[in-house]
Amino acid sequence: MKPLVILLLLATPAFADAPVVETAEARRAGAAWTVSVTLSHPDTGWDHYADGWRIEAPDGTKIGLRELVHPHVNEQPFTRSLSGVAIPQGLTGVLVRPRCNVDGWADAVFSLELGG
């Protein structure tokens, strides 16, 4: 390999696996919604763990945020909920985007259809 190629490879950050939304569900609770999300991520401890997920409209508008305040090393996958989510009228689905404290927001999103 040429030295420049080696330097470029060394300068490229090594990202671990991004957090993944395994499943999600939304339940209407009056005028608001409760959203439950099951995540998996190879948490290693406080140095690298899935630290949240957010709900987005299809156009990317942020609707809700669930922060995760500790690692789940021995609890994979794990489910957490967010209550009181105000999803705008007329939306038939939302996106769920997970985040980890090292790599930030994942590129992959989970598409969640909303029932009645």
N, C-alpha and C positions, 0 to 999 in steps of 0.2 A: 504494500500500500504506500501511496505517496504521503509525505509528511503532512500536507495540507488536509488530506482526507482524514487522517488520523486525528488531527487537531479539531476538525469539524465534528467528528464522532464524539470526542471527549467533551466538547462544548455543548452537546445536545443533552438537555436534562433527561434523566431517567425517571419516567413517571411510572408509578405503581398502578395497579388496576384501579380504575375509577369505581366509585360506588354505583351500584345497579339497583334500580327499582324492580323488585321481583313481582310485586303485585300492588294494587291500590284499589280502594273503594271509597265512594262518597255516599253519605246518607244525609238527606235533608232533615234539618231540625228546626222547624218553624221557617223563618225567613233566611236562616243561615244554613251552612253545611258543616258536617264533621267529615274530615278526610283522614283515612287510615292508610299508611304506606308501609310496606315491608321492604326493607333495604338489605343488601348484602355488600360487604366490603371487607377486604383483608386487614382489619384494624390490627395494629401492632402495639397499641397503647397510646399514651398521651401525645407521643411524637407524631402519630399518623392514624387518624380515624375519621369515619364519616361524621361530619358535624352539623348536617342539616339537609333539609329539602325544601323546595318552594313549589307553589302552585302558580302556573302561568296561564294566561289566556292564549289561544292559538296565535295571536299576533305578538306574543312575547310580553304583554303587560303583566306585571307581577301582582298577584292576588293575595297570596298568603305565604308566610315563612314559618317553618318549624325548625327551631334550633335544637341540636342535640349536644348536651353539655358534658358528655363523658364518652370514652371509648366503649365498644361492645365486643371486646376480644373473644370472650367465651360465649357469646350469644349471637350466633349468625345462622340464618338471617334473623332480623329483629323487626318488630312492628311498633310504630308510634303514631299517635293521632294528633290532629289539630282541629279544635272546635271553633265555632263562631266565624267560619269563613264566609265572607260575603261575595258570592259568585254573581257577576252581573247577569241580569235577566237576558234571556235569549241564547245564552251559551249552552250548547248541547254536549260539550266536552272541554276538558282542560288538559294541560300538560303538567307532569311532575318531574322536576329536575333535581337530582341529588348533588351534594357537595361534600368534599373532604377538606380537612384543614391544611393539607399540603398542596394538592393539585387544584383546588377551587371547584367551580361549577363544572359538572360533567357535560359533555357535548350531547350525549344520548339522553333522550327524554322518554317518559312513559306517557302514553296517550290514555286518558281516563274518560270514558263516556259517563255522562250524568244521566241518572234515571229521574223520572217524574219529579 
